[in-house]
Amino acid sequence: MPGFWWSLSNGVLVVILGVLLVARPLQGEITLTVLMAMLFVLEGIVAIVLAFEYRRYFTHWGWTMVGGLINLALVYLIWTGWPNSASWVIGLYVGINLFFFGLPMIMLALAARNSAAAHA
């Protein structure tokens, strides 16, 4: 599958960030917002790189690109409202992030299924 190393490195970084959050849960919403912004930057960059790799294999690679760009836009919005945005941004932006992370996965799965059916 294309993008194995990007996906693996993204997964490792997400696990490390998760361990940091579990180890220090009472650091406050500002720390959580900073960690969330870092996660969004990593996910955005990885999604954009994966989109370019998927471009050769799938017709719906643009959904992955859109997801990555949305993540980077969310980070921009976090920093422009900083630190006032820290109190409300976590729930709203995580929801938006999950939506635009899951949607490209669905589209790629459908494209892969159609591609496999066409080659069968």
N, C-alpha and C positions, 0 to 999 in steps of 0.2 A: 504494500500500500504506500502510495507517495506520502511524504511528510512524516515518516515514522520518527525520525530523530527530533523534529520540531515538536511533535505531539508528546514524545517521551520527556523532553526537557521541560515543556510547559507543565506536564503532570507533576514532575519532581518539584518544580518551583511552587506550584499550588499546594502541594503537600507540606513543603517547608513553611509557607505562609500560614497554613492551617495549624501546624504545630506551634508556631509563634503565638497565634491567637488563643489556642487552648492553654498554653503555658502562662500567658499573662492576660486573662480575660478582663481584669479590672483596670486596665490602663486608660480606659475612657473612649469616648466616641471619636475624639480627634485622632487617636492612634489607629483605631479601626478604619476610619475614613482614609488615612494615609495608606494603610496596608491594602485597602480596597482599591484605591487609585493605582497603586503599584501592580496589583493583580490585573486591573483593567488594561494597563499599558502592556503588560506581558501578553495577555490574551489577545489584545488588538494587534500587536506586532506579529504574533504567531499566526493568527487568523489571516492576516494579509499575505504573509509568506506562503501559507498553505494554499490560499486562493490561487496564487500564481502557479504553484505546483499542480493543483487540481485542474487548472485551465486546460492542460493537455489531455486529461482523462474524462472530464465531466462537462456537460453543457451548462449545468447550474452552479458553476464555480463562483459566480457573482454574488450569491447569497453569503458565502463565507467572507468575501471581501466586504460586503455591506456590514456584516456582524463585526468585523475588525474595525472598520471606520467608526461605527457607532460606539464601540468601546473607547476609542481614542477621543471621540467627541464628548463622551461622558466625563473623561478625565479633564478635558479642557473646562467643562462646566463646573466640575468640583473645584478646580484651582481658581477660577474667576470669582467664585463665591466664597472662597476660603477666608476665615474660619467659620463664618456664619452658616455655611451650608452643612457643616459637620453634623448638626443635630437631626436633620431630616433626610439627608442624602442617602444614608445607608440602605434603608428599606426600599425607597423608590428606585434608586439606581441598580441595586441588586436584582430587583424584579425586572427592570428593563434589560439588564445584562443577561439574565437567564432566558428571557424571551428571545433575544437576538442571538443567543448562543445555541438554543435548541432548534430554532427555525432553520438555520443553515444545515444542521445535522439531518433534519427531516428531509430537506430538499436533496441533499447529497445521497441519502439512503435511497430515495426514490429514483434518482438518476442512476445510481449504481445498479439497482434492481432492473431498471429498463435497459441499461447497457448489457447486463448479463443475459437478459431475455433475448436481446437482439443478436447476441453472439452464440446463442444456443441452437 
